[in-house]
């Protein structure tokens, strides 16, 4: 039996016929879907390729006892069950974190007010507005890049602690800093091979925060893989484009900058 996995479309899920799959992706810009021969591979494709600005549930196919044993019906689960490495079943909920940095007079002043924000959702205690002066004791001049990286590090620390305490939420971290996203997802591999020197043979800027964040990222990914979740998604979101989560992270980052040096 074929399994048509739709990671991005009008509706997400696994379908057992092309007609249903086609309806799910028809007219959807940037649709992501693929045909598989096993349900487990289809699930993995959805988990690895999905991205949402809101908390979401997965619609997977489950056997229907009231029908033929070979027939499947669509069912929606807010906490779908996945197989971990030890064979046990683990529940997973999904949510988004938005991170942002702020640095006033970036590149102009020697000690500009700087801060970062981490946004989980409206009125949540985990939301953070942190002045860079509270966390950066390196003596390096504050920059927007350092603020953005510290915001990402904060989110990874939160996730790592939550997972260590038995957390079951699979997060996507959203940043409007392509520098931060690519530093962790792409460039760090080359920098590490080159002894943390850039293409000009100079020390990589902000390598202190990047290295710390990479250790956290690796820890998180190991825990994700143990749960059968693949790797955490660090996604780029365009800044100042009306995305609510990004705007709230920006607001928190500026609140953090307001408290710089206090």
N, C-alpha and C positions, 0 to 999 in steps of 0.2 A: 504493500500500500504506500502511495506517495504521501509526503508531508510537506505542505507548502507553508514556509515560515514567513510571516510578515513582521519585520522589526519596526518599520515606519510606514504608516498608511492611514487610511480612514479608520481602520480598526486593527489593533495588533493581535496576533495570535497565530495558531497553527490550523490549517485547513486541509481536508483530505481530498479536495477536488479543485481543479483550476478555475472553474467558474466563480466559486466563492472567493478564492484568492484574488482573481481579477477585479471583482467588485470592491474588494478591500483596498486596492491600490489605484484603481482607476481615478484619474484626475488629481491625484495627490502628488504635488511637486516634491521631488527628492525621495520618492518611495524606495524602500529597501526590502527586498524579498528574495527567497531562494527555495528551490525544491530539494528535499532530502529523502533518503530512503529509511531513516529512523527518526523516531520522535525525539530521542535524546539529542541528536545532532541539531534538529530544528530548534529545540529549546535553547541550546547553547548559542546558536546564531542570533536569536532574539535578545538574549541577555547581553551578548557582546556588542551588538549593533544598535541597541535602543538608546534613545536620549529623549528626555522629556523635561519640560519646565515645571511640571507639577508632580506631586506624588502620584504614582500610577499603579494599576494592578495588571497582571498578565492574564490573558485569555488563552488558555491552552485547551487542547482537546482531551476529553476524558471518556472512557468507555461508558456507554449507557446500558444499564442492566435491563431496561425495558425494550431493547432492540436486539437485533441480531448481534452475536458476540463480535463480529468483525466490523460493526458499524460504530461510528464515533459521533458524539454531539458536542457542541461548543459549550464550555462552562467558564465562568469568571471567578477568580479567587483573589481576594485582597492580600492573602499571604500564601502564595503557592509553595509547594513542597519540592525540595531539591535533594539530590543524593550527594552527600559529602564523601570525602575520600575513604573514611572508615566504614562506609555503607549505611550510616545512619541517616535519618530523614531530618532535614533542617528547614524551618520556615523562613521565608524572606519577604520583607517589605522593602519598598524602594522610596527614596527621597532625594532631594536636591539640596546642595549647599552652594551659596554664592559668596565669592570672596573678592575683595577689592582693596587697593591701596591708594593713599593720597599723600602728595608732597607738594606743599605750596612754595613756589620759587624754585622748583626743581631745576637743578643744574646752574642756578644763579647765586643763591645764598649759600653760605658755608654751613649753616645749621638751620635749615628750613623746617617749619612745623610739619610733622609727618605722622601718619597713623594708618591703621588698616581696619577693615571691617569684615566680619564673618556673619552671614545671614542664613538662618535655618527656616525661619517662618515668623509670622506675626506674633509678637508678644512672647516669644520663647526665651527661656532663661539662658540658653546656650548662645544666643546672639551676642556678638562681641564687638566693642569699639575700643581699640587699643592704641595708645600713643607709642610711636616707635622708641621713644626714650625709655620706655618701661622694659623693653625686651632686647634691644640692640645695644650691647655693651662693648662692641668691637672697636669703637672709636672711628668707624668709617662714616663718611659724610652721608646723611640721609638722602635717599633718592626715591623716586617713584618705583623703580625696579625692586629695591630692597623692601619697600612697603608691600608690594604685590607678593613677593616671595614669602615674607613673614605671614601674610594672610593665608597663603597656601599651606605653609608649615603648621599653622594653628589648626586648620581644618583636618590635616592628616593626623595631628596629635590627638584631636578629639575622636576621630574615627578609630584610631589604634587602641585608645583606652576603652572605648565602647565595646569593641570586638573582644578585647581581653577580658571584659566583664560579662561576656556571653551575649552581646548585642546581636540582633538579627536584622538590622537595617542595612540594605545595600545602597550606598550613596553614589551620586554623581556630583563631582565638584565642578562648578562653572566659574571661569575667570575671563575677564575681558583683556587680559594681558597675554598676547601671543608669545611674548618673551618668556613668561613663566611657564606656560604650557609646553613650549618647545624645549625649554631648558631641561625639563624633567622627562618629557616623552621622547626627545630626539637627540638634542645636542650633547647631553651628558655622557652618552656612550662614547662619542668621539673625544670629548674632553678628558674622560677617564683614561682612555687608551694613550692619549698624548701627555699624560702626567699633569692634567689640569692646566694645559697651555692652549691658548686659542690659535687660530690659523696664522697669526703674526708672531707666534712664539712667546706671547706675553701671558702672564697669569690671568686666568678666567675671572672676570669681575663677579663679585658676590658668591664665590665658590663656597664660602663658609656656610651660607644659608642653603645653597643648592645641595651640598653634600649631606647636611643634616636632614633635609627634606627627602632626599633619595633613600636614606636609611629608613625613614618612616614609611615611604612609599613601598619599599620592598617588604617591610613587615606587614603592611596592610594587604598587599597583594598575596603574600603567603597565606594569610588568614582567609582571604577571599577564596583562594584556590582550594583550601581545605574544606570550605563550604560548598565547593562546586560552582562558584560565581565568576570564575575567570579573573580578570584584572579590573581594578577600579578605573572608571572613566573620568579623565580630566578633560573637560570640554571647553571650547572657546565660545564665548558669547559676545556679540558686538556691544560695546559700551555706548551709553547715552542714546539708545535706540528704542526706548520704551519698554524694555524688559523689566518687569516689576522686581524680580529677585536681584538683578544687577543694580537697579536704582537704590534698593534698600541697602545693599552692601556698600555702595558709594556713600550713602548718607552716614552709615556707621563709620566708614573710614574717615570721613570729615569730622565726625564727632571725636574720633581718636586723635586726629591732628589738633583739634581744639584744646586737647589736654596735654599736648606735647610739652615736656619739661616741667610739668606741674606735679 
